């Protein structure tokens, strides 16, 4: 039983090493991990413009077929970015 445990630990270490090597190689090629963004930068600009023009978050979310929270996060990120830019 102890031999089996040793082999399992060794195999796990090898898998981990290969995974780390693969992630490092991907980063070297310019790839990033994580989920792809829902909206392109152009769509984000359009969403902010609609909100500034007076459209409600609910209207914009229906138009883009996403949850209201998604639009709210984009608006909050924009507000944070604009307040940090102002000296």
CNS distance restraints for C-alpha pairs under 8 A (distance, minus, plus):
assign (resid   1 and name CA) (resid   5 and name CA) 6.40 0.50 0.50
assign (resid   2 and name CA) (resid   6 and name CA) 6.29 0.50 0.50
assign (resid   3 and name CA) (resid   7 and name CA) 6.31 0.50 0.50
assign (resid   4 and name CA) (resid   8 and name CA) 6.16 0.50 0.50
assign (resid   5 and name CA) (resid   9 and name CA) 6.19 0.50 0.50
assign (resid   6 and name CA) (resid  10 and name CA) 6.19 0.50 0.50
assign (resid   7 and name CA) (resid  11 and name CA) 6.07 0.50 0.50
assign (resid   8 and name CA) (resid  12 and name CA) 6.13 0.50 0.50
assign (resid   9 and name CA) (resid  13 and name CA) 6.21 0.50 0.50
assign (resid  10 and name CA) (resid  14 and name CA) 6.28 0.50 0.50
assign (resid  11 and name CA) (resid  15 and name CA) 6.22 0.50 0.50
assign (resid  12 and name CA) (resid  16 and name CA) 6.14 0.50 0.50
assign (resid  13 and name CA) (resid  17 and name CA) 6.13 0.50 0.50
assign (resid  14 and name CA) (resid  18 and name CA) 6.22 0.50 0.50
assign (resid  15 and name CA) (resid  19 and name CA) 6.13 0.50 0.50
assign (resid  16 and name CA) (resid  20 and name CA) 6.20 0.50 0.50
assign (resid  17 and name CA) (resid  21 and name CA) 6.19 0.50 0.50
assign (resid  18 and name CA) (resid  22 and name CA) 6.13 0.50 0.50
assign (resid  19 and name CA) (resid  23 and name CA) 6.21 0.50 0.50
assign (resid  20 and name CA) (resid  24 and name CA) 6.11 0.50 0.50
assign (resid  21 and name CA) (resid  25 and name CA) 6.17 0.50 0.50
assign (resid  22 and name CA) (resid  26 and name CA) 6.19 0.50 0.50
assign (resid  23 and name CA) (resid  27 and name CA) 6.19 0.50 0.50
assign (resid  24 and name CA) (resid  28 and name CA) 6.20 0.50 0.50
assign (resid  25 and name CA) (resid  29 and name CA) 6.51 0.50 0.50
assign (resid  26 and name CA) (resid  30 and name CA) 6.56 0.50 0.50
assign (resid  26 and name CA) (resid  31 and name CA) 5.43 0.50 0.50
assign (resid  26 and name CA) (resid  32 and name CA) 7.53 0.50 0.50
assign (resid  27 and name CA) (resid  31 and name CA) 5.03 0.50 0.50
assign (resid  27 and name CA) (resid  32 and name CA) 6.24 0.50 0.50
assign (resid  39 and name CA) (resid  43 and name CA) 5.74 0.50 0.50
assign (resid  39 and name CA) (resid  44 and name CA) 6.31 0.50 0.50
assign (resid  40 and name CA) (resid  44 and name CA) 6.38 0.50 0.50
assign (resid  41 and name CA) (resid  45 and name CA) 6.32 0.50 0.50
assign (resid  42 and name CA) (resid  46 and name CA) 6.28 0.50 0.50
assign (resid  43 and name CA) (resid  47 and name CA) 6.12 0.50 0.50
assign (resid  44 and name CA) (resid  48 and name CA) 6.25 0.50 0.50
assign (resid  44 and name CA) (resid  74 and name CA) 7.18 0.50 0.50
assign (resid  45 and name CA) (resid  49 and name CA) 6.14 0.50 0.50
assign (resid  46 and name CA) (resid  50 and name CA) 6.17 0.50 0.50
assign (resid  47 and name CA) (resid  51 and name CA) 6.27 0.50 0.50
assign (resid  47 and name CA) (resid  60 and name CA) 7.06 0.50 0.50
assign (resid  47 and name CA) (resid  71 and name CA) 7.67 0.50 0.50
assign (resid  48 and name CA) (resid  52 and name CA) 6.11 0.50 0.50
assign (resid  48 and name CA) (resid  74 and name CA) 7.81 0.50 0.50
assign (resid  48 and name CA) (resid  75 and name CA) 6.55 0.50 0.50
assign (resid  48 and name CA) (resid  78 and name CA) 7.68 0.50 0.50
assign (resid  49 and name CA) (resid  53 and name CA) 6.06 0.50 0.50
assign (resid  50 and name CA) (resid  54 and name CA) 6.60 0.50 0.50
assign (resid  50 and name CA) (resid  55 and name CA) 5.62 0.50 0.50
assign (resid  50 and name CA) (resid  60 and name CA) 7.36 0.50 0.50
assign (resid  51 and name CA) (resid  55 and name CA) 5.01 0.50 0.50
assign (resid  51 and name CA) (resid  56 and name CA) 6.36 0.50 0.50
assign (resid  51 and name CA) (resid  57 and name CA) 6.96 0.50 0.50
assign (resid  51 and name CA) (resid  60 and name CA) 7.71 0.50 0.50
assign (resid  55 and name CA) (resid  59 and name CA) 6.42 0.50 0.50
assign (resid  55 and name CA) (resid  60 and name CA) 6.82 0.50 0.50
assign (resid  56 and name CA) (resid  60 and name CA) 6.37 0.50 0.50
assign (resid  57 and name CA) (resid  61 and name CA) 6.02 0.50 0.50
assign (resid  57 and name CA) (resid  68 and name CA) 6.24 0.50 0.50
assign (resid  57 and name CA) (resid  71 and name CA) 6.39 0.50 0.50
assign (resid  57 and name CA) (resid  72 and name CA) 6.93 0.50 0.50
assign (resid  58 and name CA) (resid  62 and name CA) 6.19 0.50 0.50
assign (resid  58 and name CA) (resid  68 and name CA) 5.87 0.50 0.50
assign (resid  59 and name CA) (resid  63 and name CA) 6.22 0.50 0.50
assign (resid  60 and name CA) (resid  64 and name CA) 6.26 0.50 0.50
assign (resid  60 and name CA) (resid  71 and name CA) 7.39 0.50 0.50
assign (resid  61 and name CA) (resid  65 and name CA) 5.64 0.50 0.50
assign (resid  61 and name CA) (resid  66 and name CA) 5.15 0.50 0.50
assign (resid  61 and name CA) (resid  67 and name CA) 5.88 0.50 0.50
assign (resid  61 and name CA) (resid  68 and name CA) 5.33 0.50 0.50
assign (resid  61 and name CA) (resid  70 and name CA) 7.75 0.50 0.50
assign (resid  61 and name CA) (resid  71 and name CA) 6.26 0.50 0.50
assign (resid  62 and name CA) (resid  66 and name CA) 6.55 0.50 0.50
assign (resid  62 and name CA) (resid  67 and name CA) 7.85 0.50 0.50
assign (resid  66 and name CA) (resid  70 and name CA) 6.61 0.50 0.50
assign (resid  66 and name CA) (resid  71 and name CA) 7.72 0.50 0.50
assign (resid  67 and name CA) (resid  71 and name CA) 7.15 0.50 0.50
assign (resid  68 and name CA) (resid  72 and name CA) 6.20 0.50 0.50
assign (resid  69 and name CA) (resid  73 and name CA) 6.07 0.50 0.50
assign (resid  70 and name CA) (resid  74 and name CA) 6.47 0.50 0.50
assign (resid  71 and name CA) (resid  75 and name CA) 6.23 0.50 0.50
assign (resid  72 and name CA) (resid  76 and name CA) 6.05 0.50 0.50
assign (resid  73 and name CA) (resid  77 and name CA) 6.04 0.50 0.50
assign (resid  74 and name CA) (resid  78 and name CA) 6.21 0.50 0.50
assign (resid  75 and name CA) (resid  79 and name CA) 6.21 0.50 0.50
assign (resid  76 and name CA) (resid  80 and name CA) 6.13 0.50 0.50
assign (resid  77 and name CA) (resid  81 and name CA) 6.09 0.50 0.50
assign (resid  78 and name CA) (resid  82 and name CA) 6.11 0.50 0.50
assign (resid  79 and name CA) (resid  83 and name CA) 6.14 0.50 0.50
assign (resid  80 and name CA) (resid  84 and name CA) 6.20 0.50 0.50
assign (resid  81 and name CA) (resid  85 and name CA) 6.36 0.50 0.50
assign (resid  82 and name CA) (resid  86 and name CA) 6.60 0.50 0.50
